[in-house]
Amino acid sequence: MSGKGKHVQYLDQPPDGGWGWMVVLSSFLVHAFVIGSIKSFGVFYTVFRETFDEGAGDTAFINSTLVGVMLICSPITSALSRLTSCRVMVFTGGVLASVGLIVSSFATGVMYLLVSLGLFTGFAMSLMYSPCLVMVGRYFDKRRATANGIGLSGNGVGMFALSPLYQVLIDEFSYRGALLIIAGITLHGCICGALLRPIHLREDQDHKAKVDRKHQNKIDNSASSCRKCTTTASKLLHIFDLSLLTDVPFALFFFSHFGTVLGYSIVFVHMVDHARSIGVGKTEASFLISVMGITEFIFRLIAGWFADVGVISRLHVYMIGVAGVGVCNLFVPLCTSYAALVTYMAFYGLFSGVFHSLIAVLVREYTGVARLSNGIGWTFLGSGAAYLLGAPIAGWLYDATGNYKVSFYSAGAMILVSLGVLFLEKCVKHDNPDLETADNDTSSQRISRDATETMVTEPILKEWETTV
């Protein structure tokens, strides 16, 4: 096939529409069936705890491992997406996640679930999650906050619908039957992957030419006996893009987001159990997550649109959302009735929708579209570590104190501390990475503009060079 040609159309800018809206639909459905499902898994927490007679902290590791692995594996998913395509990753993830849930239905203990549901299913869901956000960022520029808000709003729809549904499934079919049904739902992620049509942007060419020139300089300066090692190391560094972690603005955002998620994550595992501990029925307690889903769905849409209007900067909108969830957590110990908890969850969903709709948008501003896949991967790695630690720490605090007051106070304080890190980021000047890539890459100017604005014929390229 190396001798054949392939028509490739390179665009100067993302189309801001067209097939991009189908990509947004794919992102919406993945967030509904994957992220909404994960955030609704809190209803299984009490069942697992009672069935296997384990402590709060140890049982919480099941859900936190599921979310944590899904996010921690994002850099690996990003690298695999560059080597294959986002479409292949999402399709593969849908199949593997369904298999993991089926295997989990035969669980005999917490350790079994940690491996089958936490590690295996978590990795499979990672293959589905970040590629959708990457593709939305590649199809949209001026309206990318709006597009991301629409895609991410599927999370709220999933939380609203799935949390009470899962409780009904557990009551009717036990947790084993419920997991089998959820496996069938998750398999629909393959359809979402089919919607992710690859798009080729000029910035991809510019960034690749710049990276190739740097790699060639390193090879030329190396001894001949070490050239093979240098080439391999350079390719690995390029695939994972470790240099992003040395960029000060991105690094500050990375650590701030880690702290935010560390405090934010405990709600999805412990809120149902906390509500039942103060006398709320299990059906009513499971509905609390649905309340959050309603307001999160609405305000993810509103926040995305408002950020694109430009009244205030996108970073400021994000910071308002972070501050809101932090303050909300400080008031949980004061909510001693079901009505108070419903109000809390409504506001928690409001502020959660605000800051979540802008995570991928801000990452793109720090990294540019050519490095967006790796930027999202590293950001989600930090989020995954926070999810992995947050719920178990809250559970151990509960085991030590007998209530969730200290857990929620600590969560609120951690979120507000992470907000302080963002103020440091505002003091650091950073350039537009999209412009920087285009300006610095002198070799890319040799590419004919006329040839890349129309359909051109080129040799077959490696798939990771033409699809993301």
Secondary structure, DSSP 8 states (H G I E B T S, - for coil): -TTSEEEE-EESS--SSTTHHHHHHHHHHHIIIIIHHHHTTHHHHHHHHHHHT--HHHHHHHHHHHHHHHHHTHHHHHHHHHHS-HHHHHHHHHHHHHHHHHHHTT--SHHHHIIIIIIIHHHHHHHHHHHHHHHHHHH-STTHHHHHHHHHTHHHHHHHHHHHHHHHHHHHHHHHHHHHHHHHHHTTHHHHHHT----EEHHHHHHHHHHHHHHHHHHHTS-GGGHHHHHHHHHHHHHHTGGGGG-HHHHHHHHHHHHHHHHHTTHHHHHHHHHHHTT--HHHHHHHHHHHHHHHHHHHHHHHHHHHHTSS-HHHHHHHHHHHHHHHHHHGGG--SHHHHHHHHHHHHHHHHHHHTTHHHHHHHHH-STTHHHHHHHHHHHHHHHHHHHHHHHHHHHHHHSSSHHHHHHHHHHHHHHHHHHHHHHTS----HHHHHHHH-SGGGGS-HHHHHS-EEEE---HHHH--
